[in-house]
Each structure stands twice: as C-alpha cells, then as structure tokens.
Amino acid sequence: MNAASAPTAARLAEEFATTFGYSPQACFRAPGRVNLIGEHTDYNNGLVLPIAIDRAVHVAIGRRPQDRRVDEEQDRPATAAPPRSPQSIRIVSDHRDDSGERLSGQFTAAELVPGQMRGWLSHPAGVVDEIAKTTGTMVGGVDLYVESTVPVGAGLSSSHALEVAVLIALDEVFDLGLNDREKVLLTQRAENDFVGAPTGIVDQAASIMTEAGHALFLDCRDLRTRQIPFDLDAEGLRLLVIDTRVSHSHSESGYGDRRRSCEEAAGIFGVESLRELDEAVDLGPLTDEQRKRVRHVFNENARVRTTVDHLEGSGGQAGHRIRGIGELLLASHASLAEDYEVSCPELDTAVEAAMEAGAIGARMIGGGFGGSAIALIDAADADRVGDAVIAAFAARGYRKPDVFAVSAGTGASRID
C-alpha cells in the first residue's frame, strides 16, 4: 500500500535517449488528483476541494536536432520511436499494449481535427491543437517520452495529468508564457473540444495549482482558489484509495445524462448554472429526477464549505481538523448514491467495508459507476482496513481491488 516509485529525471533522460537517440531538454511531472469532497459540482460552477496526489505522469521532452536527417531513422534500435516527419510530435509511453509493444504515436499540429482521434493519444493531441488555437504556435519537431504512476481507469485523472504534463513541457520548450489559469483553461478546452469529453475543470486545476500538504479550495465559477491545510502526517492519518478496477458500461453515458439534467434544470429557472440558483428556491417545476440532482449539488456545495471550515480550524476541531470531516465524507457518498445515482455495488462495498474496519470516513470519488473510493484512516490501521476491503470484495465475488495510500502532493512542476 505504499506510493509507487517515481522515476528520476536521470532515468527519464536515459529512457528518452534510448528511445529517440539524443538527450532531452527537460523533464516534468503532473500529478493525478483525489477530490476530497465536491463531486459533480465543478460543471455546475460549484465548489470543489481536491488534493494533488503523490502519483504522477512524468514526461521527458526534446526538440529534435536540426542537423539530423530523417533517413537516419532507418537504423534506429527496435525499442525506439516510429519514423518521424520534420514537424511531427512523437510520443512513446512506458505502458504497453496487449502484444507487449510500447504505446506510441505521432501526429502534426496541422493535421489534427477535433473528434477524429481516439484513445490515449487524443489527450496530448488535444493540447497541441488547443495551443495552436490559443497562442498561434504550431508546435512540432518535438519528441516526448512518458511514464506514469497514476493508475488508468481508477478515477484519479490519469488522462488530465497526461494533458497537464504535456502542456507544461511544451510551454517551457516553446516559451509560450502561459500562467496557471491559462493552463487550466487550455487543458479543459482540449478535453471538451478536441477529445469530446464534457468534463469540468477540477482535475486540471488540482494538478496545476495545488501545494504540497494542502487541498485546493476552488470556486469553479470564477476560478478563485485558496490553499487549505491538509497535513495527514500531523494527525497520524492516511488516505486510502480503493480502486475497484471496474467500469460499468453506462459510465460515460451516465455522466453525460447527469450533466444534461443539471443544465436543463438551470435552464428552467433561466440561469446559466445551478450555482446561480438561490438554494431556497422552490424546486416544484422540476421533474423528480431533476430535483434529486439539484439537491445533491446544493448539499455538496454546503459540505465543501463545512469541510473547509473544519480544516481551517473554524469548525470547532482545532488540533483534530482532518478527523472532523469523516461524517461529511459519508454524507457525500450517500448523496452520490441516492440523489445523484452514480455509485455501484463495488463502490458501496468499498465504503461499507472500510467503515466497518474502523475508517473515520469514506466515499466514492470521480464520475462514478466504478473507479475508486477513498477512506480516511489512522495510519496504524492501513493494512487492516485494506485487508478488510479486499476480503469483502472476495466474499461478494468481485474482482480484487487495488488498495494504496496517497498523500497530498505538490502540483505540476519541472523535475531535475
């Protein structure tokens, strides 16, 4: 249950050189995230409280030497990248496909068309496309080597971490001069407009803006942020991630349905988003389904505010601030399961088993219908709680979950 070992800049540079035949200019990292509380509120212009975790996507990047000829690639080693064209962006990952080959691909900025690329490569391609639209810079003639310690499909935002890592690497190498806010908005547009995923802004903001040992209090309406103390070690605590390793078939459609339901409810009242609604509004004009969705969003925003009060010491929990949020985590899960209806049997089992084993609080995270849950626990109980969750999954015939601890890490940065 320990954190995965992060690659050093020296090892990334070595892998890059082996793959592409020359040394990289720099190495970067962008963390995944755990949203402590505030689920399905971001695209409603609401409040969220994520942490950056100590698992990240790592990128080594280099602009290809100008004096190398394209046909020199014919003698490249078998483990190297595919042949290049002068203005291509080549990307090679340490992840492998079913045949054991490393995932790789290449494209040029000029050939990119939104919606026509699928799979993992669409995320960095979307960043390149959005850089061209936003800054006018057609990046090219560059190679990237990627390693990740963020589990794919666990709801920890591995794809957003990839986008952020690629963006901050290109930002430095091509001297784009983007500030943090611009980076957040650019990666969101890449995800929405190029990849075609109607996600909110919390994942990118957490990866880019969060400080170590803190949670990021983010108002998604205007991107105002505040760093909130979240020092687990100081209270002898750990945050367990319980990756159910399942994704039900309706996960993408279910996410879109809920977003549309919220947008339709806001439209009925003539406002841009649910955030603009007075929480005392009469929900009578809405359908039963819409009322449930709106109720979750209203209550979840309130839970975020209360959680921040606890963590900042204004909730009567001075000295035990993190321990005071357990009931809020549980209430969030109940609301996601009952009002937003995005939980599933595996997530419910993870939360129930963790609580029965002594967790302080637990809830599902992410879009739902699979993915991960988190459990706030005493550090000494990590193995016992993890074993209890694994046993509960086995008793129900579920696939064995992946259980590991994370800490509140630092945001995206260059690594030396």
C-alpha positions as a printed NumPy array, in Angstrom:
array([[  0.   ,   0.   ,   0.   ],
       [  2.975,   2.304,  -0.41 ],
       [  3.213,   5.015,  -3.062],
       [  4.522,   3.886,  -6.426],
       [  8.178,   4.697,  -7.062],
       [  8.517,   7.854,  -9.147],
       [ 11.093,   7.866, -11.954],
       [ 14.009,  10.257, -11.527],
       [ 14.924,  12.86 , -14.096],
       [ 18.116,  10.91 , -14.803],
       [ 16.219,   7.715, -15.594],
       [ 13.67 ,   9.55 , -17.741],
       [ 16.527,  11.147, -19.671],
       [ 18.164,   7.764, -20.157],
       [ 14.934,   6.208, -21.476],
       [ 14.383,   9.196, -23.743],
       [ 17.896,   8.893, -25.189],
       [ 17.473,   5.159, -25.758],
       [ 14.171,   5.742, -27.499],
       [ 14.932,   8.792, -29.637],
       [ 18.709,   8.774, -29.998],
       [ 19.506,  12.128, -28.383],
       [ 19.241,  13.754, -24.948],
       [ 16.073,  15.562, -23.791],
       [ 15.964,  19.221, -22.831],
       [ 13.977,  18.808, -19.622],
       [ 11.685,  16.555, -17.555],
       [  8.334,  17.389, -15.98 ],
       [  5.692,  15.825, -13.764],
       [  1.944,  16.401, -13.358],
       [  0.09 ,  14.66 , -10.526],
       [ -3.198,  12.843, -10.521],
       [ -5.781,  14.017,  -8.046],
       [ -8.164,  12.839,  -5.39 ],
       [-11.192,  15.035,  -4.942],
       [-11.592,  15.125,  -1.188],
       [-15.15 ,  16.418,  -1.457],
       [-17.237,  18.293,  -4.003],
       [-18.306,  15.719,  -6.596],
       [-20.228,  16.597,  -9.769],
       [-20.229,  20.237,  -8.672],
       [-17.489,  21.525, -10.995],
       [-19.52 ,  21.594, -14.199],
       [-22.291,  23.265, -12.203],
       [-19.935,  26.178, -11.404],
       [-19.798,  24.928,  -7.827],
       [-17.185,  24.309,  -5.149],
       [-14.576,  21.548,  -5.022],
       [-11.773,  20.533,  -2.67 ],
       [ -9.218,  18.267,  -4.391],
       [ -5.688,  17.301,  -3.447],
       [ -2.853,  16.54 ,  -5.822],
       [ -1.536,  13.067,  -5.03 ],
       [  1.963,  11.656,  -4.951],
       [  1.355,   9.675,  -8.165],
       [  2.025,  11.484, -11.403],
       [  2.596,  11.432, -15.143],
       [  6.263,  12.101, -15.948],
       [  7.451,  13.475, -19.287],
       [ 10.878,  13.946, -20.849],
       [ 10.846,  16.279, -23.843],
       [ 13.29 ,  17.309, -26.544],
       [ 13.288,  19.332, -29.727],
       [ 14.93 ,  17.25 , -32.39 ],
       [ 18.396,  18.361, -33.519],
       [ 18.111,  20.249, -36.78 ],
       [ 21.144,  18.587, -38.412],
       [ 19.748,  15.058, -38.205],
       [ 18.312,  13.687, -41.428],
       [ 15.003,  11.857, -41.499],
       [ 16.523,   8.84 , -43.224],
       [ 18.92 ,   8.281, -40.315],
       [ 15.873,   6.858, -38.537],
       [ 16.159,   3.712, -40.657],
       [ 18.969,   2.474, -38.391],
       [ 17.228,   3.235, -35.114],
       [ 17.09 ,   0.458, -32.454],
       [ 13.996,  -1.745, -32.263],
       [ 12.941,  -0.139, -28.977],
       [ 12.99 ,   3.374, -30.418],
       [ 10.191,   5.582, -31.665],
       [  8.451,   5.305, -35.037],
       [  9.892,   7.189, -38.041],
       [  9.415,  10.915, -37.931],
       [  8.467,  13.702, -40.263],
       [ 10.165,  17.072, -39.703],
       [  7.216,  18.741, -37.933],
       [  5.754,  15.713, -36.171],
       [  5.179,  15.32 , -32.472],
       [  6.264,  11.809, -31.47 ],
       [  5.177,  10.299, -28.169],
       [  6.301,   6.999, -26.65 ],
       [  4.89 ,   5.652, -23.368],
       [  6.204,   3.064, -20.94 ],
       [  2.739,   1.453, -20.996],
       [  2.369,  -1.492, -23.34 ],
       [ -0.432,  -2.862, -25.497],
       [ -1.73 ,  -6.419, -25.497],
       [  1.116,  -7.56 , -27.741],
       [  3.749,  -6.171, -25.385],
       [  4.681,  -3.217, -27.574],
       [  5.089,   0.204, -26.039],
       [  2.242,   2.594, -26.776],
       [  3.425,   5.195, -29.247],
       [  2.181,   7.529, -31.919],
       [  2.887,  10.65 , -33.901],
       [  0.971,  13.495, -35.47 ],
       [  1.46 ,  17.047, -36.672],
       [ -0.398,  20.069, -35.368],
       [ -1.658,  20.891, -38.848],
       [ -3.421,  17.556, -39.361],
       [ -5.397,  17.487, -36.122],
       [ -9.204,  17.538, -36.336],
       [-11.4  ,  17.524, -33.19 ],
       [-13.289,  14.292, -32.657],
       [-11.285,  12.216, -35.136],
       [ -8.661,  10.779, -32.799],
       [ -9.442,   8.151, -30.164],
       [ -7.587,   6.594, -27.26 ],
       [ -4.807,   7.883, -25.05 ],
       [ -3.079,   9.837, -27.828],
       [ -6.098,  12.126, -28.193],
       [ -5.245,  13.833, -24.889],
       [ -1.791,  15.185, -25.808],
       [ -3.052,  15.838, -29.342],
       [ -5.858,  17.947, -27.901],
       [ -3.297,  20.02 , -26.005],
       [ -1.267,  20.598, -29.184],
       [ -4.413,  21.572, -31.083],
       [ -5.524,  23.983, -28.372],
       [ -2.05 ,  25.565, -28.159],
       [ -2.357,  26.392, -31.859],
       [ -5.821,  27.896, -31.386],
       [ -4.956,  29.812, -28.232],
       [ -1.42 ,  31.046, -28.885],
       [ -1.   ,  30.675, -32.652],
       [  2.041,  28.463, -32.096],
       [  2.16 ,  25.32 , -34.223],
       [  4.416,  23.145, -32.108],
       [  6.362,  20.463, -33.935],
       [  9.69 ,  18.724, -34.368],
       [  9.482,  17.51 , -30.796],
       [  9.639,  14.131, -29.023],
       [  8.149,  13.092, -25.675],
       [  8.759,  10.05 , -23.518],
       [  6.031,   9.356, -20.933],
       [  5.935,   7.312, -17.734],
       [  3.016,   7.263, -15.31 ],
       [  2.414,   6.061, -11.762],
       [ -1.252,   7.127, -11.881],
       [ -3.495,   4.068, -12.32 ],
       [ -5.529,   4.219, -15.527],
       [ -9.295,   3.991, -15.077],
       [ -9.205,   4.455, -11.303],
       [-10.848,   7.878, -11.308],
       [ -7.585,   9.613, -10.342],
       [ -7.45 ,  11.709, -13.532],
       [ -4.606,   9.975, -15.333],
       [ -5.681,  11.47 , -18.672],
       [ -5.814,  15.003, -17.28 ],
       [ -2.398,  14.509, -15.684],
       [ -1.075,  13.48 , -19.101],
       [ -2.544,  16.612, -20.667],
       [ -1.039,  18.836, -17.984],
       [  2.391,  17.179, -18.177],
       [  2.494,  17.612, -21.944],
       [  1.304,  21.221, -21.68 ],
       [  3.856,  22.369, -19.113],
       [  6.619,  20.668, -21.102],
       [  5.585,  22.378, -24.345],
       [  5.039,  25.662, -22.507],
       [  8.675,  25.751, -21.411],
       [ 10.296,  24.338, -24.534],
       [  8.378,  26.668, -26.87 ],
       [  8.36 ,  29.624, -24.432],
       [  4.575,  30.006, -24.566],
       [  4.448,  32.058, -21.352],
       [  1.151,  30.64 , -20.064],
       [  0.132,  31.355, -16.474],
       [ -1.572,  28.774, -14.242],
       [ -5.096,  29.985, -15.004],
       [ -4.431,  29.876, -18.74 ],
       [ -3.018,  26.355, -18.44 ],
       [ -6.093,  25.164, -16.563],
       [ -8.497,  26.616, -19.114],
       [ -6.443,  25.416, -22.087],
       [ -6.397,  21.803, -20.901],
       [-10.115,  21.933, -20.158],
       [-10.822,  23.136, -23.702],
       [ -8.587,  20.395, -25.071],
       [-10.605,  17.83 , -23.154],
       [-14.003,  19.295, -24.048],
       [-13.497,  20.449, -27.635],
       [-10.905,  18.046, -29.044],
       [-11.284,  14.827, -27.032],
       [-15.033,  15.396, -26.775],
       [-15.361,  14.661, -23.05 ],
       [-17.754,  17.047, -21.224],
       [-15.605,  17.259, -18.085],
       [-15.363,  20.127, -15.638],
       [-12.272,  21.964, -14.502],
       [-11.371,  20.409, -11.145],
       [ -8.871,  17.829, -12.409],
       [ -6.663,  20.24 , -14.312],
       [ -6.791,  22.848, -11.548],
       [ -5.799,  20.32 ,  -8.894],
       [ -2.891,  19.056, -10.965],
       [ -1.573,  22.54 , -11.765],
       [ -2.374,  24.704,  -8.731],
       [ -2.193,  22.588,  -5.567],
       [  0.595,  22.963,  -2.995],
       [  2.066,  20.018,  -1.061],
       [  0.308,  19.282,   2.23 ],
       [ -2.77 ,  21.229,   1.167],
       [ -6.127,  20.812,  -0.504],
       [ -7.208,  23.283,  -3.167],
       [-10.443,  25.131,  -2.388],
       [-11.62 ,  26.03 ,  -5.871],
       [-14.646,  28.046,  -6.88 ],
       [-15.36 ,  26.76 , -10.382],
       [-17.437,  29.813, -11.246],
       [-14.559,  32.28 , -11.236],
       [-11.508,  30.036, -10.557],
       [-10.752,  31.712,  -7.24 ],
       [ -8.582,  29.405,  -5.152],
       [ -7.318,  29.051,  -1.611],
       [ -4.791,  26.582,  -0.245],
       [ -6.337,  24.679,   2.689],
       [ -4.081,  22.825,   5.188],
       [ -4.359,  19.048,   4.779],
       [ -1.367,  17.564,   6.584],
       [ -2.264,  13.92 ,   7.131],
       [  1.042,  13.109,   8.834],
       [  0.474,  15.762,  11.508],
       [ -2.667,  13.938,  12.666],
       [ -1.302,  10.424,  12.164],
       [ -3.692,   9.748,   9.304],
       [ -3.639,   8.232,   5.832],
       [ -5.931,   8.452,   2.841],
       [ -6.535,   5.075,   1.236],
       [ -7.537,   4.859,  -2.393],
       [ -9.633,   1.79 ,  -3.162],
       [ -9.541,   1.212,  -6.905],
       [-12.44 ,  -1.145,  -7.619],
       [-10.884,  -1.906, -11.028],
       [-14.32 ,  -1.907, -12.61 ],
       [-16.018,   0.472, -15.007],
       [-19.626,  -0.249, -15.8  ],
       [-20.797,   0.126, -19.371],
       [-23.004,   3.137, -18.637],
       [-20.269,   5.256, -17.035],
       [-19.784,   7.698, -19.926],
       [-23.452,   7.946, -20.878],
       [-24.46 ,   8.246, -17.219],
       [-22.064,  11.143, -16.675],
       [-23.431,  12.955, -19.709],
       [-27.028,  12.315, -18.657],
       [-26.453,  13.85 , -15.237],
       [-24.733,  16.878, -16.658],
       [-27.595,  17.436, -19.101],
       [-30.134,  17.04 , -16.309],
       [-28.432,  19.787, -14.317],
       [-28.204,  22.059, -17.352],
       [-31.879,  21.502, -18.13 ],
       [-32.855,  22.298, -14.534],
       [-30.838,  25.526, -14.635],
       [-32.487,  26.415, -17.94 ],
       [-35.957,  26.01 , -16.456],
       [-35.1  ,  28.747, -13.96 ],
       [-33.403,  30.898, -16.583],
       [-29.891,  30.771, -15.116],
       [-26.582,  29.703, -16.6  ],
       [-25.821,  27.068, -13.963],
       [-27.141,  25.672, -10.697],
       [-24.679,  27.895,  -8.826],
       [-26.772,  30.933,  -9.761],
       [-29.857,  29.47 ,  -8.079],
       [-30.828,  30.525,  -4.573],
       [-30.713,  27.308,  -2.571],
       [-34.095,  28.197,  -1.04 ],
       [-35.742,  28.128,  -4.487],
       [-38.937,  26.136,  -4.937],
       [-37.947,  23.075,  -6.994],
       [-41.563,  22.294,  -7.823],
       [-41.225,  22.978, -11.58 ],
       [-38.598,  20.228, -11.902],
       [-39.061,  16.527, -12.512],
       [-38.333,  14.125,  -9.663],
       [-35.029,  13.221, -11.273],
       [-34.008,  16.847, -11.715],
       [-34.902,  17.651,  -8.099],
       [-32.632,  14.867,  -6.883],
       [-29.736,  16.073,  -8.991],
       [-30.173,  19.674,  -7.847],
       [-30.493,  18.611,  -4.212],
       [-27.169,  16.797,  -4.423],
       [-25.405,  19.801,  -5.944],
       [-26.809,  22.216,  -3.346],
       [-25.908,  19.924,  -0.441],
       [-22.494,  19.036,  -1.835],
       [-21.531,  22.698,  -2.127],
       [-22.56 ,  23.148,   1.507],
       [-20.47 ,  20.121,   2.523],
       [-17.428,  21.611,   0.793],
       [-17.819,  24.843,   2.747],
       [-18.192,  22.957,   6.032],
       [-15.164,  20.784,   5.253],
       [-13.067,  23.895,   4.628],
       [-14.242,  25.313,   7.964],
       [-13.081,  22.153,   9.743],
       [ -9.714,  22.059,   8.009],
       [ -9.031,  25.728,   8.715],
       [ -9.909,  25.247,  12.369],
       [-13.113,  27.287,  12.386],
       [-15.365,  24.251,  12.764],
       [-14.557,  23.518,  16.394],
       [-11.947,  20.911,  15.514],
       [ -8.674,  22.719,  16.233],
       [ -5.891,  20.167,  16.625],
       [ -8.008,  17.45 ,  15.011],
       [ -9.111,  19.218,  11.883],
       [ -8.933,  16.374,   9.388],
       [-10.584,  13.93 ,  11.774],
       [-13.602,  16.199,  11.864],
       [-14.584,  15.617,   8.242],
       [-15.427,  11.905,   8.412],
       [-19.189,  12.371,   8.598],
       [-19.067,  14.827,   5.704],
       [-17.347,  12.239,   3.508],
       [-20.013,   9.681,   4.374],
       [-22.816,  12.15 ,   3.692],
       [-21.274,  12.911,   0.315],
       [-21.249,   9.241,  -0.608],
       [-24.878,   8.783,   0.469],
       [-25.906,  11.752,  -1.663],
       [-23.979,  10.477,  -4.688],
       [-25.575,   7.055,  -4.289],
       [-29.146,   8.151,  -3.583],
       [-29.681,  11.57 ,  -5.177],
       [-27.127,  11.581,  -7.983],
       [-27.292,   7.806,  -8.512],
       [-23.715,   7.351,  -9.725],
       [-22.474,   4.752,  -7.246],
       [-22.41 ,   0.998,  -7.881],
       [-22.269,  -2.179,  -5.732],
       [-18.466,  -2.274,  -5.764],
       [-18.139,   1.336,  -4.593],
       [-20.778,   0.835,  -1.899],
       [-18.947,  -2.29 ,  -0.717],
       [-15.656,  -0.392,  -0.535],
       [-17.19 ,   2.334,   1.629],
       [-19.111,  -0.063,   3.892],
       [-16.181,  -2.417,   4.433],
       [-13.784,   0.45 ,   5.193],
       [-16.161,   1.941,   7.751],
       [-16.786,  -1.412,   9.419],
       [-13.   ,  -1.834,   9.723],
       [-12.649,   1.482,  11.551],
       [-12.26 ,   4.171,   8.889],
       [-13.033,   7.733,  10.004],
       [-14.896,   8.464,   6.789],
       [-15.182,   7.134,   3.24 ],
       [-16.827,   7.938,  -0.071],
       [-16.709,   7.261,  -3.782],
       [-14.76 ,   9.722,  -5.928],
       [-14.85 ,  10.672,  -9.578],
       [-17.6  ,  10.326, -12.135],
       [-18.963,   7.101, -10.687],
       [-20.264,   3.735, -11.948],
       [-16.881,   2.286, -10.976],
       [-13.458,   3.729, -10.407],
       [-12.314,   4.431,  -6.861],
       [-13.387,   5.241,  -3.342],
       [-11.321,   6.857,  -0.607],
       [-11.148,   6.057,   3.092],
       [ -9.737,   8.37 ,   5.765],
       [ -8.   ,   6.188,   8.347],
       [ -5.476,   6.163,  11.16 ],
       [ -2.038,   5.386,   9.756],
       [ -1.695,   2.338,  12.009],
       [ -4.893,   0.857,  10.537],
       [ -3.851,   0.986,   6.87 ],
       [ -3.17 ,  -2.716,   6.414],
       [ -6.142,  -3.81 ,   8.487],
       [ -8.628,  -1.61 ,   6.623],
       [ -7.151,  -2.546,   3.256],
       [ -7.333,  -6.26 ,   4.074],
       [-10.946,  -5.895,   5.217],
       [-11.942,  -4.246,   1.944],
       [-10.194,  -6.927,  -0.102],
       [-11.928,  -9.648,   1.935],
       [-15.328,  -8.01 ,   1.447],
       [-14.803,  -7.915,  -2.327],
       [-13.784, -11.568,  -2.351],
       [-16.859, -12.544,  -0.315],
       [-19.108, -10.899,  -2.913],
       [-17.281, -12.411,  -5.87 ],
       [-15.909,  -9.077,  -7.069],
       [-12.556,  -8.586,  -8.728],
       [ -9.771,  -7.902,  -6.217],
       [ -9.418,  -4.137,  -5.701],
       [ -6.141,  -2.27 ,  -5.728],
       [ -5.708,  -0.508,  -2.38 ],
       [ -2.954,   2.02 ,  -1.722],
       [ -2.226,   5.104,   0.361],
       [ -1.682,   8.577,  -1.051],
       [ -0.518,  11.851,   0.42 ],
       [ -1.27 ,  15.451,  -0.512],
       [  1.483,  16.1  ,  -3.038],
       [  2.631,  19.155,  -4.928],
       [  1.293,  20.428,  -8.215],
       [  2.815,  20.108, -11.667],
       [  6.441,  21.116, -11.991],
       [  9.772,  20.634, -13.71 ],
       [ 11.938,  17.893, -12.185],
       [ 15.714,  17.965, -12.074]])
